[in-house]
Amino acid sequence: MQAFEKNQTIIMDKKIFSLLFSTRLMAVLFLVFAIAMAAGTFIESEYNTDTARIMVYNTWWFETIMVFFVINFLEILKNTNFIKREMVNFSYSFIFYFYYYRSLYY
């Protein structure tokens, strides 16, 4: 019985990892990110920039979306064997872009 449970756990782990590092999740993240950016834009135009930062841009869930973007992007690059010598520089620039974006608001 324990071997069966261990096997089920391994299968479940593989399913979770395949969902977390999938292009489907990336598409959902893009959609949620676009909706959040639109909401932030509307809030900013209706009130002011500080209100938009407090309600959208500096929230934990917005930053979590960006972290999942980076993790998912790098994992997809690794899984598709897309990382080559010249692509590593692109990956680093992508990470630097998100770091720079975050530093603009703090």
C-alpha positions in Angstrom: 0.0 0.0 0.0 2.8 2.4 0.8 4.4 1.9 -2.7 1.1 2.8 -4.3 0.8 6.0 -2.2 4.4 6.9 -3.0 3.7 6.3 -6.7 0.6 8.5 -6.5 2.6 11.2 -4.8 5.2 11.2 -7.6 2.5 11.3 -10.2 0.8 14.2 -8.5 4.1 16.1 -8.1 4.8 15.7 -11.8 1.3 17.0 -12.6 1.8 20.0 -10.4 5.2 20.8 -11.8 3.9 20.4 -15.4 1.1 22.9 -14.6 3.4 25.4 -12.9 5.9 25.4 -15.7 3.5 25.3 -18.7 2.6 27.7 -21.5 -1.0 27.5 -20.3 0.0 29.1 -17.0 2.0 31.7 -18.9 -1.1 32.6 -21.0 -3.2 32.9 -17.8 -0.5 35.1 -16.2 -0.4 37.4 -19.2 -4.2 37.7 -19.1 -4.3 38.5 -15.4 -1.3 40.9 -15.8 -3.1 42.7 -18.6 -6.3 43.0 -16.5 -4.3 44.3 -13.5 -2.4 46.8 -15.7 -5.7 48.0 -17.2 -7.2 48.4 -13.7 -4.1 50.2 -12.5 -4.4 52.6 -15.5 -8.0 53.3 -14.9 -7.4 53.9 -11.2 -4.4 56.2 -12.1 -6.5 58.2 -14.5 -9.4 58.5 -12.1 -7.5 59.3 -8.9 -3.7 59.6 -9.0 -0.5 57.7 -9.4 0.0 57.0 -5.7 -3.4 55.4 -5.4 -2.7 53.1 -8.4 0.6 52.1 -6.8 -1.0 51.3 -3.5 -4.0 49.4 -4.9 -2.3 47.6 -7.8 1.4 48.0 -8.6 2.9 47.6 -5.2 0.7 44.8 -4.0 2.0 41.3 -3.1 -0.1 39.6 -5.8 1.1 41.9 -8.6 4.7 41.2 -7.7 3.9 37.5 -7.4 2.7 37.5 -10.9 6.0 39.0 -12.1 8.0 36.4 -10.1 6.0 33.6 -11.7 6.6 35.2 -15.1 10.4 35.0 -14.6 10.3 31.5 -13.1 8.0 30.2 -15.7 9.9 31.9 -18.6 13.2 30.4 -17.5 11.8 27.0 -17.0 10.1 27.0 -20.4 13.4 28.0 -22.0 15.2 25.2 -20.2 12.5 22.6 -21.1 12.5 23.5 -24.8 16.4 23.5 -25.0 16.2 27.1 -26.1 19.0 28.2 -23.8 22.1 28.5 -25.8 25.2 30.6 -25.3 23.6 33.6 -27.0 20.2 33.2 -25.3 21.7 33.2 -21.8 22.4 37.0 -22.2 18.8 37.5 -23.2 17.6 35.6 -20.1 19.8 37.8 -17.9 18.5 40.9 -19.5 15.0 39.7 -18.9 15.7 39.3 -15.2 17.5 42.6 -15.1 14.4 44.2 -16.7 12.1 43.0 -13.9 14.6 44.1 -11.2 14.9 47.5 -12.8 11.1 47.8 -13.1 10.7 47.0 -9.4 13.4 49.5 -8.5 11.5 52.3 -10.2 8.6 52.1 -7.8 10.6 52.0 -4.5 
